Amino acid sequence: MPHLLSESERAFFERIRCGGKGFEFKNWANTFHCKPLYYLAPETECEVIELVRIAARHGLPLKPVGSGHSPSDLACTDSIMLNMDKMNRILAHDPYACTLTVEAGVRLHQLNSMLEQRGMALSSLGSISDQSIAGAIATATHGTGMAFGDLSSTITHLVIIDGTGRRRKCGATEDPDLFDAARCSIGALGIITQVTIQCEPAFKLHAVQTPDTLDHVLDSLDEIVFSAEHVRFWWFPYTDNVAVWRANRTTQPKQPHPESFLRDRLYGYYYYQLQLLKARLTPDDIPRITREHFARRFNRRIETVDDSYKVFNFDCLFPQYVNEWAVPWENAADVLRQLRIWINAEEQKPDGVRVHFPVEVRFVNKSDVWLSPAYGQIVCYIGVIMYRPYHRAVPYKKYWRVYEDIVRTQGGRPHWAKAHKMYYYDLRKAYPKFDDFVKLRGECDPNGIFVNDYIRRHILPPNEPILTAGSGSGSRSLTCEKPRL
Ligand SMILES: Cc1cc2nc3c(=O)[nH]c(=O)nc-3n(C[C@H](O)[C@H](O)[C@H](O)COP(=O)(O)OP(=O)(O)OC[C@H]3O[C@@H](n4cnc5c(N)ncnc54)[C@H](O)[C@@H]3O)c2cc1C
């Protein structure tokens, strides 16, 4: 491959090269790896355009990567990988509209402080702020709150470089189809270089976490989801225990909740990880470990008042396998009841599946972004987890299979960042605008330079030869196969 590049192209690649030869990309949880042929870090939009043109000319697929937090092969490529970290500048600030325009590689934690300095904040955030803004909207990353959409829905304009190297700006009244598709486009339409984000004036949150029971929460879900602006809860399998977290905007003075080194760090992180390591050999211990952690760490009222982004985020502990789907929120209680029946039945079997805590439950307002799992409906995201103590594997596939069977029967749509088993025909049924998205993808990326295994597996029509990167000399035609997950 390298010989395909001209002298000047090679010099350009060398100038923006990032990392040594033989660089291996690993996602955050170290569950997916790839070895890109070139790992490059563009600094400007012009460089991105130039890179796309070179990639298209030589048939070299191209993938931008944010912080690599997606627990799947979504960002993987063995061709050109673009590290977008240098594209993290502020481009415009409109205090009247309360918007900020930034380059797409900016990390959410950088964005939080840029906004804070200007007296603004994101209206809702997920559990962490490590992601890049483009990576986060690529998968419709979300927080929680019945009146709050996912991050994709907060974008008012964006600029995307399509697969021909064309710079396209879009917004609600400017190329609206591209706008509705690109705000959650799992990297399939092009490279996003700029986004304008609708924010709100900076605010503090008053959060209260209280213990409750699953039956009570599910029986009164209609009331609980509206009991605060932002509500989420964690269920502890093998118990009827949940911890309900409610947060509202407040003007009260700050009252941060200090982490206890003994309880939260030593016991909640290090000891828990050791316990899970040991439980790989003695899985029957898992229900006891779960009960013990609920009793010692979560069976109490925890109250905090602080800047919004500090309260939204929390410690996600150590590497993990995760699976998360969105279901119409009215179906959430059924999903959780079915999951509980299965987990309890497995506990009775000597060789049954044992699962880690928690099961995380969050709520997101409906969206008009074509591929947002919240497209056209308020949803409840239900996340299941299996930790990888000290990066060691644990069995999770049967848990995932059963969980996915349950959520599919309840109208579920998977979180795009996470490994899942929804393919072309399933997705066509699940998303009214899926065909439009696939058509637009063909127009935006006629040579398939943004196609990687994930896009081929889930988005492209199966059994249809697709011209992908390399049209012209060395062109490849691909057919889609279901993976052996
Ligand atoms: C510990 C942890 C906690 C998490 N918490 C939450 C949560 O609370 N809520 C939630 O919804 N999700 C959550 N996630 C999932 C996470 O938000 C998504 O995986 C998100 O996509 C990661 O962003 P990233 O910058 O790491 O993107 P990457 O994983 O690097 O990339 C994701 C996709 O974005 C594409 N992309 C990146 N940059 C660009 C660009 N400039 N233009 C076009 N495409 C681009 C990539 O090609 C890839 O397809 C969590 C993940 C982890 C590991």
The ligand as an ORCA input file, in Angstrom:
! r2SCAN-3c Opt
* xyz 0 1
  C     -17.000      4.102     30.771
  C     -17.999      4.462     29.683
  C     -19.128      5.193     30.021
  C     -20.054      5.520     29.034
  N     -21.181      6.211     29.395
  C     -22.129      6.459     28.486
  C     -23.336      7.138     28.841
  O     -23.518      7.535     29.995
  N     -24.279      7.320     27.884
  C     -24.098      6.864     26.602
  O     -24.996      7.028     25.782
  N     -22.958      6.258     26.225
  C     -21.977      6.053     27.124
  N     -20.820      5.432     26.732
  C     -20.615      5.165     25.316
  C     -19.869      6.352     24.653
  O     -20.498      7.572     24.923
  C     -19.851      6.134     23.121
  O     -19.153      4.958     22.851
  C     -19.244      7.300     22.352
  O     -19.488      7.065     20.990
  C     -17.744      7.358     22.594
  O     -17.202      8.548     22.066
  P     -15.695      8.554     21.546
  O     -15.246      9.940     21.374
  O     -14.880      7.652     22.404
  O     -15.905      7.883     20.112
  P     -15.162      6.620     19.490
  O     -15.537      5.414     20.278
  O     -13.735      6.919     19.321
  O     -15.879      6.570     18.063
  C     -17.265      6.310     17.972
  C     -17.726      6.553     16.540
  O     -17.642      7.949     16.262
  C     -16.974      8.137     15.026
  N     -16.329      9.441     15.034
  C     -15.413      9.920     15.901
  N     -15.054     11.161     15.531
  C     -15.752     11.459     14.406
  C     -15.813     12.590     13.557
  N     -15.075     13.668     13.776
  N     -16.667     12.550     12.494
  C     -17.421     11.464     12.253
  N     -17.397     10.368     13.028
  C     -16.574     10.365     14.099
  C     -15.973      6.994     14.966
  O     -15.524      6.760     13.645
  C     -16.853      5.861     15.484
  O     -17.669      5.409     14.448
  C     -19.857      5.106     27.688
  C     -18.725      4.366     27.349
  C     -17.797      4.046     28.337
  C     -16.599      3.232     27.976
*
